């Protein structure tokens, strides 16, 4: 069994103070693929923040779209782990229930020689989605890994066939929560990269410092699930001993100014930006083959870094307005 994790930085930095087609957010809430999980509650907060980037009502935070229908497929636990079986079944569930775009803000991998034949199992599921005209958008991961030179390691979502793999961008500085934000298209240092893997890039936030102190000024901010729980992992009782069970500490998000707010950084938040643009492309142009939507995303992106396909930005940072034909 391969254990996956949501592709984000743990949200320890917290702010103090949905005419499109359907899309699935593999992680969020609603239909569970893990026995015993509540049908509706997002106990982790990650799925709610990710889905709000794809689409929102724009009353407090503007998602990429406003009329895209979302449905959640819960494949992860409150403790940030996501089983292989849940993820693969989640993709099949999303395909069978009509999702045009499947966003996967999670990641994991394994040595190929340790699991002979397993790559073909993963590939069959992604090929199934592609045959049924479902576009898979995935997070590149936050390990600063060169996916062109990862030898025997297989990134189980980014290296999967037909997946649109998204790296992260973020400003190089942010002295205050409202800016200024110099060079917002800078490549995020934590993001995985590789010419063979990255399709496009999108905002994922970044760590910045002010007077030597790390701040959340350049984080991606959005709504937090009111049922989200904070937790910690106690250390082993002795060297070599197994880890004890995680401990739930209480509500994750304190109520501030009448809202539940949360901030974080990671390719988890880059991926839904692209999923939202993909939903807009399908809404404006009609459903097409995933390869057509992928080509639109890449051809309309802003070419950054080295000209053409770049190991950090792929074909470039996604451009929503150009993708739907609003600007040339």
Helices and strands as residue ranges (DSSP letters): E 3-6, E 23-32, H 46-54, E 70-74, E 81-83, H 84-96, E 101-104, E 106-107, E 109-111, G 112-114, H 118-131, E 135-139, E 153-155, E 164-169, E 200-203, E 208-210, E 213-215, E 220-223, E 229-232, E 247-251, E 255-256, E 259-264, H 267-285, H 290-299, H 320-323
